[in-house]
Amino acid sequence: MYANARTPDRRELEHIGRVLGGWQDDDGPLHLHPGDLGWYSLRGSTATAAATRVWSDGDTIVAIALLDGPNLLRFAIDPARCHDASLASRISADVGDATAGVLEPGSATIEARGAAALAEELARHGWLPDEPWTPLRRNLAAPVEVSDLRIETVEPERTAEWVSVHWSAFRGTPTTDERLRSFVDEWCAAADTPFLDAARILLLRDEQDRPVAVSAVWSGGVARPGLIEPLGVHQEHRGRGYGAVMTRAAAATLREMGSSSATVCAESSNTGAVATYLAAEFVADAEVADWRRDA
């Protein structure tokens, strides 16, 4: 019988990351990746552990989820058990029970790519398909052609320019000095977790040496798919192809780290992001939808 969901201790994060890495496969779904925990770990190891849920069969972890906000649960399930109805029933019961400590009552979203039995169970309990996402991959068997523009690998304590570009890309406004310092501190916090050793923080400069695009990439292990999370272009420098340049550089970095492929998943409605990855020779898989529970 599968155990109820539990919240791990932060000392377990390294092991959880290794388990997640072992579940990444070029022929499998783009489900929760060690890099997702890595990006979340900007909040620190204690917060990352507090946001993680694991389900086990005895001493064996069989499902891992990240509570990426109070109402978004992102899953990976052992590929050998993605059709396991008993496991799906256990997870469904836990996400449906507010006292289980997994999801709060009311509206919520579950990302469960490739978890066939869980998807069936959620549908049976009234969860509905949400907006579609487009998974994209680039095989890294062959070298990746990169631009002559300067690509830097940035250390956590020197991420001020990286943070400014990221903030512009995703918020559309200049960052305040206070937020800038806070974000740099968050990168330093991530450095104290088990995940940053498998990451590279990348910054692209244009011909005038201005920072124009950023990315972070996360290895899932040698000969496993790596993850691009996040990637963005400064608002003032869009429309000049820097997104595709940054994407190729990210893929090339993952190849240097031993990854078998570079992966990313974009909202299908974000046509600009999808087009950028396609321009960088990524191939789109069939769309996937999260699951939604209305209040």
N, C-alpha and C positions, 0 to 999 in steps of 0.2 A: 504494500500500500504506500502511495506517495505521501510524503510529509507535507503539512501545510506550509504556506509561504513563511519565510523568515527574513529578517534583516541581518546581514552579516556584520561582523566586526571589521573595522578598517584594516586589521592585520590580514584579513582574508582576501583583500582586493587583488593582490598579486596572483594568487591562485585562481581567482575568478577570471582575471584577465587572460590567463593561460587557457582556461577552459573555453572561454569565448573565442580565442584565437583558433583553437582546434576545431571549432564548429564552422569556421569560414572556409568556403569552397567555391572554386570558380564555376562549378555547375549548380551551386545552391543559391538560395535567396539572399538578397541584400538585407539581412536582418541585423539586429543589434551587434555592434562591432566593438572590440576593445577601444578603438578610437573614440567611440561615443562616450564611453566612460572617461576616456582621457580628456575630452573637451569639457565634460561636466566637472572634471577634477580641478578646474580653475577655482572652484569653490573650496578646495581642500579635500583631504582624504576622509576626514570625519563626515563631512556633508555628503561625499560621494557614497560612502558605505551606507549612510542613512537613507539615501535615495535608491538603493539597490535592494532587489528582492530575489531570493533564490528558492527553488523547489528541488527536493532531493529524493532519490530512491536509496535509502540507507545512507551510505557515505558518498554516494555519487550524485553530483549536481546534474540535473536533467533539464532545467529551465532557468533562465536569468532574465530579469526585467529591470529597467531603469525608470524610475518615476521622474520623468523629465518635466517637472512642474506638477502642481497638485492634481491635475486631471488628465495627464498624458502618460501612459504606460507603454514602454517600448521593449519588445520581447526578442529573445533568441531561444530556440528550443533545440536540444540535441537532435541532429538530423535523423538519427536512428529512431526517434520517438515522435516525429512530427505527425504520425498517423495514430498515435496512442490515445484512444478514446478515454481511458482511465485517467491519464495525465491531464488531458484537456478538461475533463470533468472536475478534477481537483483545482485546476487553475481558475476555471469559470466560477466555481463555488467561492474561492477566495476573493476574486475581483468583485463579486456580487454581494459580499458581506462586509459592510463598513467596519465591523469590529475586527476583521482579520488584519487590518493595518496595511492594506494594499492600495485601495482607491477610496476616496471620500465619496459620500452620497452625491447624487445629482449627475449632471452632464459629465461625460468623460470620453476619452479617445484611447483606443488600443491599437498599437502598431504590432502586427503579428504576421510578418511576411513569411510565407512558406510553412506556416503552422496549420496544416490542413484540418486536423481534427479540432484544434482550438477554434478555427474560423467557423466550423460547422456548429460547435457548441455555443459560440457567441450569437450566431444567427438564431439558434433555437431559443435563446433567452432574450430575444428582442433587440439585439445590437444590429445596427444598420451600416451598410457600406458608406464610407465618407468620401471626401474628394480624392481623386486619383493622384498618384505619384508616378514618376518615370525613373526606374532604375537604369543607370548607365555604367558601362564597363569599357575598359581598354586593356586588351591583352598586352603583357609586357615581355613576351618572349623575344621580341626584336627591340633594338635600341629606339629611343624616342628622340625625334629631331627637335632640338630646342633653339630658341632665338639667341642672337648675340647680345641681347640686352642683359644687364647685370642682375643676377639672382643671388640674394644673400640668405644665408642661414643665420637666424637671429637667436641669441641667447635670451632666456626669460627676463633677465634683469635689464635688457636693452631693447625692450619691445615698444618703446614709446611711439616711434614712427609707425610700426605695425598696427598698434592699437588705433592710432588716428585714422589710418586708411580703412581699417575694419569698421570703425564707428561710422565713417562717412558712407561706406558701401551699404551698411545695413540699417543705419538710422537716418542718413541723408543730411545730417547736421554736423557742425564742428563739435568735437568733444570738449568738455570743460577740463580745466587743469585737475580738478579734484577727481573726476571720473577717469582721466588718463592715469593718474597715480594709482587709483584703485585697481584698474585693469592690469597695470604692470605688476602690482602686488599679487593679483590673482594668478598671473603666469608663474610668478615665483612660488606661489602655493602649489601649483600643479607640479612644479619641479620636485616637491617633497613627496609625491605620490609614486606608485610603481609604473605609471603610464608614460611619463615624458621621455624616458629612455628610448621608447619605440616611436618617437615623434620627431618631426623636423618643422620648425617655424620658418616660413619662407616669405621673403619680401622682394618684389620686382621694382627696379628703377628704370626710368625712361632715359632717353639720350641726354637729357639735361640733369640726370642724377636725382630726379624727383621720385619719391616713393609713390607708385601708382596702383599697385595691386598686391594682395597678400593671400597666403594660404597656410594651412597647417595640414600635414599628412601624418598618418598613423599606420604603422605596420601591424599586421595580424600574425606575423611570424614568417619565416622563410618559406617560400613556395606557397604562401597563402595570399588571398586578396588583401590589399591595403586600402585605406579609406582616405578620401579628401574631405576634410571638415575643419574649418569652413574655407571658402574661397570667395573673394570679393574684389571689386575694382572701385577706386575712389570716384565719387560722383563727378568730379571735375575732369576725369580722364576716360570717361566711357565713350564707346563708339569708335575706338581706335585699335581694337583687336587685342588689347592687353589681357582680357579674360582668357582667350584661347592660349596666349603665350604663357600665362600663369598656370593654366591647366596642364599644358604640356610639361612645363618645368616640374610641377607637382608629380606628374606621372613618372618623369625621368628620375626624380628623387626616390620615389617608391621602388623603382626598378633597382636603383643602387642599393637600397636597403634589403633587397632580396624578394620583394613582393612579386607574385605571379601575375597580378592584374591590379589596375587602379579602379576603384569603384566610387560612385556617388549616387545619391538619389535626390531628385529635384521635384518640387510640386509641378505637376503637368501644366498648371495654369501659368507658371513662370516661364513663358516661352523664350524669354531672353536667356535664362540660365540653361535651359535645354539646348538651345541653339549654340551656345558657347561650348558646351561639352561635345556636341556633335562636330563642331568645327575643329576640335582638338582630337578627332578620330576616335571618340568614344562611340559605342554602339548601344542603342536604346533597347532594353528588354520590354516585354509587355507591361502595361501599366498595372499598378497594384493600388489597392485602396486600404486605408485604415478602417477601423470599426468605431462607430459612434453610438453612444448611449445618451439619449436626450434626457433632460431633467424631468 
